[in-house]
Amino acid sequence: MFVSGNNMYIAGTDSLRDVSQWHLIPLGQIKRSDIYKRAVQYKEYYPEVDTYIGHSYGAVVAEHLQSEYGGTVRTKGAPYISSPFESHPERQSNLFDPVSFADFGASRSLPSNWMNPHGY
């Protein structure tokens, strides 16, 4: 996690402990995850934060922080499922990204690194 001005940047999976908590996403229990708890601590320490920018697992946390505290959210490579008839301009995804392949409402772009289409 990193805070600059009013922006909080939330990285995705960083450890095996994060991987062990992936199951909390579809269960709607993200608030029990370590990454969410750390993000809330940052938010309390930096109350001026009103923009949450997250990648992958961090994108899910960013969305939950926005629903809890308000503000703006931007995500990249989020593990969402959405219809192509929905439009989510704040969500970005690379073509061929295995994590965000089902987020059809996200803005799509070509990956800058073909060896890692899930990169930021």
Residue pairs with C-beta under 8 A, 6 or more apart in sequence:
1 8
1 9
1 10
1 11
1 38
1 39
1 42
2 8
2 9
3 9
3 42
3 46
3 49
5 48
6 48
6 49
6 50
6 51
7 49
7 51
7 52
7 53
8 39
8 42
8 43
8 46
8 49
8 51
8 52
8 53
8 62
8 65
9 53
9 54
9 58
10 35
10 39
10 52
10 53
10 54
10 55
10 58
10 59
10 61
10 62
11 54
11 55
11 58
12 18
12 54
12 55
12 56
12 57
12 58
12 59
12 77
13 19
13 22
13 56
13 57
14 35
17 34
18 33
18 34
18 35
18 57
21 32
21 33
21 34
21 35
22 57
24 30
24 32
24 33
25 57
25 60
25 79
30 36
30 60
30 61
30 64
31 37
31 64
33 61
35 57
35 58
35 61
36 61
36 64
36 65
39 61
39 62
39 65
40 65
42 49
43 49
43 65
43 69
49 71
50 69
50 70
50 71
50 72
51 71
51 72
51 73
51 74
52 61
52 62
52 63
52 65
52 66
52 71
52 72
52 73
52 74
53 62
53 73
53 74
53 75
54 60
54 61
54 62
54 63
54 73
54 74
54 75
54 76
54 78
55 75
55 76
55 77
55 120
56 76
56 77
56 78
56 79
56 99
56 100
56 118
57 79
59 75
59 76
59 77
59 78
59 79
59 91
60 78
60 79
62 73
62 74
62 75
63 73
63 75
63 78
65 71
65 73
66 72
66 73
72 90
73 90
74 90
74 91
74 92
75 90
75 91
75 92
75 106
76 91
76 92
76 93
76 120
77 92
77 93
77 94
77 97
77 99
77 100
77 118
77 120
78 91
78 93
78 99
78 100
78 103
78 106
79 99
79 100
79 103
80 91
80 100
80 102
80 103
80 105
80 106
81 102
81 103
82 88
82 102
82 103
82 104
82 105
82 106
83 104
83 105
84 104
84 105
85 105
86 104
86 105
87 105
88 103
88 105
88 106
88 107
89 107
91 103
91 105
91 106
91 107
92 106
92 107
92 108
92 109
93 100
93 101
93 103
93 106
93 107
93 108
93 109
94 100
94 108
94 109
94 110
94 111
94 117
94 118
94 119
95 108
95 109
95 110
95 111
95 117
96 111
96 117
97 111
97 117
97 118
98 117
98 118
99 118
100 106
100 118
111 117
111 119
112 119
113 119
